[in-house]
Amino acid sequence: MTFRRLLEEAAAEEPVVTFPDDYPNSVRHFLLIGFLGMFIGAIVFFYMGISRKVNTITHVLTFFIAAVAACAYYAMWAGLGVEYKTTDTTPRVIFWARYLDWIVTTPLILVDLALLSRADTPTIISLVGNDVLMVICGLIGALTVAPYKYMWWVAGLIFFIVVIIQLLQRLNNAEGYGGDALKGLSWLTIICWIVYPIVWIVGSEGTGALGLSQEVGIITITDLIAKIGFGFYLLANVDAPEAESVPLNQSSQQYV
């Protein structure tokens, strides 16, 4: 009985953290901004697609990128998809819902780029596969404690480097498919995605050196640029490809 009482007293002394009540105000504001930005972007992309005589797969994918991200941000704003991690050196707030967002939306972004460059199916599968592995490594690392979590971060970084190499060498093709729009979108994606592993290592998932408000703010702004900015740039500068009349990108044929 004494041992049970001690356990109950110890449990009573532990702080009970609930979300979204225990979010700092700035975190809630950033998450709300992220939701509104993605939601408005999804509506605009949907309208841009249905207002055409014939909708295109590029418009559909771009809509789903924004729609999935809007769902994820609303869930995090409402306190879902977030964990108060107490097993690390210090308590951390882990937004695992953002990884569910990324495991869906980042492959769709890569498919948009691949379609724009007329990449072949093996190249698309390779891009998406390495991207999914990158996100999974980041998620497992976020839920793991040091020093093991840093090994997962390194593994995710390796897959990210493979994705970058493929974007630069395969999608920016010698045939010129996609033109300057493809190059601009590829570099926009690469620069935005570089932010994520940096924030991971200094944020809640990694060392915790970056404050939660700063972390959420940086990720939200980067997400809006990488998804909504990407979508507007893509749909404003690229016409629907006629896949039947244009041959595949010969630069991506090495996997065939």
Secondary structure, DSSP 8 states (H G I E B T S, - for coil): -HHHHHHHHHHHHS----TTTTS-HHHHHHHHHHHHHHHHHHHHHHHHHHTSSS--HHHHHHHHHHHHHHHHHHHHHTT-S-EEE-SSSS-EEE-THHHHHHHHHHHHHHHHHHHHTT--HHHHHHHHHHHHHHHHHHHHHHTS-TTHHHHHHHHHHHHHHHHHHHIIIIIS-TT-TTHHHHHHHHHHHHHHHHHHHHHHHHSTTTT--S-HHHHHHHHHHHHHIIIIIHHHHHHHH-----TTTS---GGGGGG-
